Amino acid sequence: MSRTDPQMKIRIPDDLKEAVETAAAGAGRTLNAEVVQRLTATFAVDGDVAALASQVEMLTAQRDDAYRAVRALQGTQEALAQLTLAVADLAALSKAAGAKSTISSARAVANALLAPLSASGGPSVDAATSPAPRKREPRTA
């Protein structure tokens, strides 16, 4: 700062003036330098707050987009599960009618649809349409 910088007279409460004088003495600055330092710092913080507010707004929008995408995927997953059950029902009906090629085709389609779900522990057509394992009778000699 130079002596040619503009001057300004202000009124401040006595306790605030004493706090600024104490801070100036502790930092090794003049009273004027302490006031300038603190005012400059507040304007820098204002800029930081504006930048942070902008980042919060952007992150909030990204979070909202992610929530919408998750909800859409959940809806798709539910629709695939319903479709898979319908295909499994079709396979069971075809099997009852004796149409072996239809069963294998329906099972292949259903398993292809369910591949992403069954990888995460979801339903499987083979599990839904496979017959229960037969119990073995003990052999008698």
ZATORGU-674988 format. One line per 3 residues: their letters; for each residue y negated, z negated, x of C-alpha. Coordinates in steps of 0.02 Angstrom, whole numbers, always signed. Layout:
BEGIN
A	Y Z X  ...
// end
This chain:
BEGIN
MSR	+0 +0 +0  -175 +31 +56  -342 -41 +9
TDP	-381 +123 -80  -242 +97 -209  -311 +58 -383
QMK	-337 -125 -426  -296 -212 -588  -343 -383 -654
IRI	-216 -467 -763  -197 -635 -847  -32 -726 -828
PDD	+22 -902 -872  +10 -1032 -733  +198 -1061 -725
LKE	+230 -873 -703  +99 -863 -565  +181 -1009 -476
AVE	+353 -927 -492  +286 -764 -417  +200 -859 -276
TAA	+361 -955 -238  +463 -794 -238  +335 -706 -127
AGA	+338 -848 -2  +528 -851 -2  +537 -662 +28
GRT	+399 -664 +159  +284 -553 +57  +107 -568 -7
LNA	+78 -608 -189  +23 -427 -218  +176 -356 -128
EVV	+290 -468 -230  +214 -410 -396  +224 -227 -342
QRL	+406 -250 -285  +458 -331 -449  +367 -203 -558
TAT	+444 -60 -459  +617 -138 -479  +599 -152 -668
FAV	+557 +33 -683  +709 +77 -577  +817 -31 -692
DGD	+743 +58 -844  +801 +223 -770  +974 +151 -734
VAA	+987 +85 -912  +942 +256 -982  +1074 +339 -873
LAS	+1204 +210 -924  +1161 +232 -1107  +1188 +419 -1088
QVE	+1357 +390 -1004  +1409 +269 -1142  +1363 +399 -1273
MLT	+1466 +532 -1182  +1616 +416 -1160  +1608 +365 -1343
AQR	+1614 +548 -1394  +1763 +578 -1278  +1853 +426 -1350
DDA	+1823 +488 -1527  +1891 +660 -1480  +2045 +578 -1403
YRA	+2075 +474 -1561  +2064 +631 -1668  +2187 +721 -1553
VRA	+2310 +576 -1561  +2300 +572 -1751  +2331 +760 -1757
LQG	+2481 +742 -1641  +2551 +601 -1747  +2536 +712 -1901
TQE	+2625 +852 -1810  +2760 +733 -1752  +2788 +671 -1930
ALA	+2796 +850 -1995  +2922 +897 -1860  +3028 +745 -1903
QLT	+3028 +793 -2088  +3070 +973 -2045  +3210 +916 -1932
LAV	+3283 +808 -2069  +3275 +958 -2187  +3365 +1066 -2058
ADL	+3495 +929 -2034  +3521 +924 -2223  +3540 +1113 -2222
AAL	+3667 +1100 -2081  +3765 +969 -2177  +3764 +1075 -2335
SKA	+3816 +1229 -2236  +3955 +1132 -2154  +4017 +1073 -2324
AGA	+4015 +1256 -2381  +4110 +1309 -2224  +3972 +1413 -2142
KST	+3999 +1373 -1958  +3873 +1498 -1887  +3735 +1431 -2001
ISS	+3772 +1255 -1943  +3757 +1297 -1760  +3599 +1400 -1790
ARA	+3518 +1262 -1893  +3568 +1131 -1765  +3497 +1237 -1622
VAN	+3331 +1261 -1715  +3319 +1076 -1759  +3359 +1020 -1582
ALL	+3229 +1139 -1511  +3100 +1067 -1630  +3149 +890 -1588
APL	+3160 +910 -1399  +2987 +833 -1367  +3023 +691 -1488
SAS	+3200 +650 -1432  +3140 +644 -1250  +3032 +496 -1301
GGP	+3173 +410 -1397  +3141 +497 -1563  +3267 +571 -1685
SVD	+3402 +694 -1638  +3490 +817 -1753  +3654 +796 -1661
AAT	+3649 +609 -1696  +3603 +639 -1879  +3736 +772 -1914
SPA	+3879 +726 -1798  +4030 +651 -1883  +4070 +471 -1844
PRK	+4191 +454 -1699  +4370 +429 -1754  +4458 +269 -1708
REP	+4613 +294 -1603  +4770 +217 -1668  +4870 +123 -1539
RTA	+5025 +217 -1484  +5191 +148 -1529  +5334 +183 -1415
// end
